Amino acid sequence: MRLFFAILGHPVSHSLSPRFQQAAFDALGIDASYLPFDLPPERLQKGLEALRTLNVSGFNITLPHKEAMLGCVDTATQTASEIGAVNTVISTEGRWLGENTDGPGFLLALERFLEENRLPFPTHALLFGAGGSARSVLWALSKRPVTHLLMVNRTLSRGKELLKLPFLSTIRTRMAADLTDPALGNWLSDSPGALLINTLSLHAFQGRSVPFPPLEGLPLSGHLLFDLSYASKESGTAGGLTPFLHMGTPYRTPRQNGLGMLLFQGALAFEKWTGRKAPVEKMESVLRDATGQDSLWRSV
Ligand SMILES: NC(=O)c1ccc[n+]([C@@H]2O[C@H](COP(=O)([O-])OP(=O)(O)OC[C@H]3O[C@@H](n4cnc5c(N)ncnc54)[C@H](OP(=O)(O)O)[C@@H]3O)[C@@H](O)[C@H]2O)c1
């Protein structure tokens, strides 16, 4: 019988997951369909009931349902529970296991980026954003030797709240600031080689005269930029350069957009559903075709 997989989100039409997950099933000769479903929050429960009725084998969850999904699964892995969000569900005889592959996927992509640029793991990290994906990033950073963390978010209270996550106790120095805090410049000057990660939504600063205003005029020389957003052909952003990454151009900083994380979180989900090694090269080539980027890893 043909297996059935899905992705739920709102909106979901922009998602590249159906393209690269379907290509992965096809590449391994697995008889399966992977379909997108656009479900606003008020229709999520009905949608989940339909997936149970249709005996779904597994599915992904994207914005804005990842946190709500934690309360909708039969059990959750330790990773999903710690992060507080589910992006992957594995169904075994109708029982749903909630998993989070965003945190591990981010870590794999970050390590590949560092390897490509022959860089050690940074001890200082600055994170823009305190939404759902910021929790996955924080979880990943807490697993590595990061000693200093600055959280920067429009809503300061949300940033401060995230700093209370129990797993962050591994990070010695933790501070929160808002997007206009002058402390940002001092922190950057005092933190050579720091990793700057953006989880603010791509639309947050588009259309402004400065691509990413919080970094305007600040010293970025020697820092590393990693954006969770990525540019698609449709967004018209050439060469994978998002507004955040654009800020590093004058400094020739190593930069990585979110396609690498997208690839690895998807590959990890595929492996959990099928028990087989994901055809990562095939999935990567689908992402290259879809975005017009000639490499996911070249410093853009
Ligand atoms: N590459 C991947 O695999 C991957 C995986 C997950 C997510 N992502 C991307 O990461 C991004 C964030 O996702 P998320 O799940 O964390 O979203 P989210 O939970 O909605 O959080 C959005 C963040 O953006 C901030 N923000 C929104 N509008 C803003 C504005 N106009 N000005 C300033 N700040 C603004 C919010 O600040 P406040 O707290 O002040 O509202 C919050 O920190 C999305 O672009 C998503 O596509 C990529």
The ligand as a Tripos MOL2 file, in Angstrom:
@<TRIPOS>MOLECULE
LIG
   48    52     1     0     0
SMALL
NO_CHARGES

@<TRIPOS>ATOM
      1 N1         15.9520   26.8350    7.7420 N.am      1 LIG1
      2 C1         15.1090   26.1430    8.4550 C.2       1 LIG1
      3 O1         15.0840   24.9050    8.4170 O.2       1 LIG1
      4 C2         14.1690   26.8670    9.3880 C.ar      1 LIG1
      5 C3         13.5670   26.1810   10.4460 C.ar      1 LIG1
      6 C4         12.7250   26.8970   11.2970 C.ar      1 LIG1
      7 C5         12.4800   28.2490   11.0540 C.ar      1 LIG1
      8 N2         13.0690   28.8650    9.9940 N.ar      1 LIG1
      9 C6         12.8290   30.2960    9.7150 C.3       1 LIG1
     10 O2         13.1400   31.0460   10.8730 O.3       1 LIG1
     11 C7         12.3010   32.2060   10.9240 C.3       1 LIG1
     12 C8         11.6610   32.3410   12.3040 C.3       1 LIG1
     13 O3         10.8180   31.2380   12.5680 O.3       1 LIG1
     14 P1         10.1400   31.0940   14.0090 P.3       1 LIG1
     15 O4          9.4540   29.7870   14.0010 O.co2     1 LIG1
     16 O5         11.1330   31.3330   15.0880 O.co2     1 LIG1
     17 O6          9.0860   32.3030   13.9680 O.3       1 LIG1
     18 P2          8.2890   32.9560   15.1730 P.3       1 LIG1
     19 O7          8.1220   31.9930   16.2980 O.co2     1 LIG1
     20 O8          7.0860   33.6020   14.5850 O.co2     1 LIG1
     21 O9          9.2720   34.1310   15.7090 O.3       1 LIG1
     22 C9          9.4490   35.2760   14.9210 C.3       1 LIG1
     23 C10        10.5460   36.1780   15.5190 C.3       1 LIG1
     24 O10        10.6490   37.3010   14.6520 O.3       1 LIG1
     25 C11        10.3990   38.5070   15.4040 C.3       1 LIG1
     26 N3          9.6740   39.4430   14.5500 N.ar      1 LIG1
     27 C12         8.5710   39.1960   13.7900 C.ar      1 LIG1
     28 N4          8.2020   40.3080   13.1230 N.ar      1 LIG1
     29 C13         9.0820   41.2880   13.4700 C.ar      1 LIG1
     30 C14         9.2270   42.6640   13.1290 C.ar      1 LIG1
     31 N5          8.3790   43.2650   12.2800 N.pl3     1 LIG1
     32 N6         10.2470   43.3470   13.6650 N.ar      1 LIG1
     33 C15        11.1080   42.7660   14.5300 C.ar      1 LIG1
     34 N7         11.0300   41.4590   14.9150 N.ar      1 LIG1
     35 C16        10.0220   40.7390   14.3860 C.ar      1 LIG1
     36 C17         9.6220   38.0780   16.6300 C.3       1 LIG1
     37 O11         9.8490   39.0210   17.6670 O.3       1 LIG1
     38 P3          8.7810   39.2810   18.8590 P.3       1 LIG1
     39 O12         9.0650   38.2410   19.9150 O.co2     1 LIG1
     40 O13         9.0800   40.6540   19.3230 O.co2     1 LIG1
     41 O14         7.4050   39.1440   18.2500 O.co2     1 LIG1
     42 C18        10.2530   36.7020   16.9260 C.3       1 LIG1
     43 O15        11.4720   36.8480   17.6310 O.3       1 LIG1
     44 C19        11.2970   32.0620    9.7870 C.3       1 LIG1
     45 O16        11.7320   32.8620    8.7060 O.3       1 LIG1
     46 C20        11.3690   30.5820    9.4240 C.3       1 LIG1
     47 O17        11.0600   30.3560    8.0790 O.3       1 LIG1
     48 C21        13.9030   28.2010    9.1630 C.ar      1 LIG1
@<TRIPOS>BOND
     1     1     2 1
     2     2     3 2
     3     2     4 1
     4     4     5 ar
     5     4    48 ar
     6     5     6 ar
     7     6     7 ar
     8     7     8 ar
     9     8     9 1
    10     8    48 ar
    11     9    10 1
    12     9    46 1
    13    10    11 1
    14    11    12 1
    15    11    44 1
    16    12    13 1
    17    13    14 1
    18    14    15 2
    19    14    16 1
    20    14    17 1
    21    17    18 1
    22    18    19 2
    23    18    20 1
    24    18    21 1
    25    21    22 1
    26    22    23 1
    27    23    24 1
    28    23    42 1
    29    24    25 1
    30    25    26 1
    31    25    36 1
    32    26    27 ar
    33    26    35 ar
    34    27    28 ar
    35    28    29 ar
    36    29    30 ar
    37    29    35 ar
    38    30    31 1
    39    30    32 ar
    40    32    33 ar
    41    33    34 ar
    42    34    35 ar
    43    36    37 1
    44    36    42 1
    45    37    38 1
    46    38    39 2
    47    38    40 1
    48    38    41 1
    49    42    43 1
    50    44    45 1
    51    44    46 1
    52    46    47 1
@<TRIPOS>SUBSTRUCTURE
     1 LIG1         1 GROUP 0 **** ****
